[in-house]
Amino acid sequence: MIKYTEDHEWINVDGDIATVGITHHAQDALGDVVFVDLPSVGSTLAQKEVAGVVESVKAAADVYMPISGEVTEVNEALRDNPSLANTDPLGAGWFFKVKLSNKSQLDALMDETSYTTFSATA
């Protein structure tokens, strides 16, 4: 199940673990990504807390935590090759994985249809 935030992050939930990244819309708006700052494994972050930063040739943007939880893994390949956020944002360009602490927070996030409508006007 993939959900989306108003800040243009996606979250793909599989049991109690979720993978987080930025959307196609976000990477389009940013342009060529040149650097990512990822959270520390083991850190616990609240929903909407800044989890990292993505920098492009045009701008820098915060990456927000879509749901509260503990970071269990970061994408080291993305650190080495930030352009993965552009070429495959919903696949190899994922940012981090998190163990969910409050699944009910998912209810406030958008499904793909809602996000598509939202991002068309963003």
QUIZIQUI-V44504 format. One record per backbone hydrogen bond with DSSP energy under -0.5 kcal/mol. NH is the residue of the N-H (numbers start at 0). CO is the residue of the C=O. E is the energy in kcal/mol with one decimal. If there is no record, write none. Layout:
BEGIN
nh:NH co:CO e:E
nh:NH co:CO e:E
END
This chain:
BEGIN
nh:2 co:10 e:-2.6
nh:3 co:109 e:-2.3
nh:4 co:8 e:-2.2
nh:7 co:4 e:-1.4
nh:9 co:20 e:-2.6
nh:10 co:2 e:-2.4
nh:11 co:18 e:-2.7
nh:12 co:0 e:-2.4
nh:12 co:10 e:-0.6
nh:13 co:16 e:-3.0
nh:16 co:13 e:-1.6
nh:17 co:97 e:-2.5
nh:18 co:11 e:-2.2
nh:19 co:95 e:-2.9
nh:20 co:9 e:-1.8
nh:22 co:7 e:-2.3
nh:26 co:22 e:-2.3
nh:27 co:23 e:-2.4
nh:28 co:24 e:-2.2
nh:29 co:25 e:-2.2
nh:30 co:26 e:-2.1
nh:33 co:54 e:-2.8
nh:34 co:54 e:-1.7
nh:36 co:52 e:-3.2
nh:37 co:35 e:-0.6
nh:41 co:70 e:-3.2
nh:42 co:39 e:-2.0
nh:44 co:42 e:-0.5
nh:44 co:68 e:-2.6
nh:47 co:64 e:-3.7
nh:48 co:45 e:-2.2
nh:50 co:62 e:-3.6
nh:51 co:62 e:-1.4
nh:52 co:36 e:-1.7
nh:53 co:60 e:-2.9
nh:54 co:34 e:-3.2
nh:55 co:58 e:-3.5
nh:56 co:31 e:-1.7
nh:57 co:29 e:-0.7
nh:60 co:53 e:-2.7
nh:62 co:51 e:-3.0
nh:63 co:61 e:-0.5
nh:64 co:48 e:-2.8
nh:65 co:63 e:-0.6
nh:68 co:44 e:-2.4
nh:69 co:98 e:-1.8
nh:70 co:42 e:-2.9
nh:71 co:96 e:-2.3
nh:72 co:96 e:-1.2
nh:74 co:94 e:-2.3
nh:75 co:73 e:-1.3
nh:77 co:74 e:-0.7
nh:78 co:74 e:-1.3
nh:79 co:75 e:-1.9
nh:80 co:76 e:-2.1
nh:83 co:80 e:-2.2
nh:84 co:81 e:-2.0
nh:85 co:82 e:-1.5
nh:86 co:82 e:-2.5
nh:87 co:83 e:-2.4
nh:90 co:87 e:-1.7
nh:92 co:87 e:-2.8
nh:93 co:90 e:-1.5
nh:94 co:19 e:-3.1
nh:95 co:19 e:-1.4
nh:96 co:72 e:-2.8
nh:97 co:17 e:-2.7
nh:98 co:69 e:-3.1
nh:99 co:15 e:-2.9
nh:99 co:97 e:-0.7
nh:100 co:67 e:-2.1
nh:101 co:67 e:-0.7
nh:104 co:101 e:-1.9
nh:105 co:102 e:-2.0
nh:106 co:103 e:-1.3
nh:107 co:104 e:-1.2
nh:108 co:105 e:-1.6
nh:109 co:3 e:-2.6
nh:114 co:110 e:-2.7
nh:115 co:111 e:-2.6
nh:116 co:112 e:-1.9
nh:117 co:113 e:-2.6
nh:118 co:114 e:-3.4
nh:119 co:115 e:-1.2
nh:120 co:116 e:-0.7
nh:120 co:117 e:-1.2
nh:121 co:117 e:-0.5
END
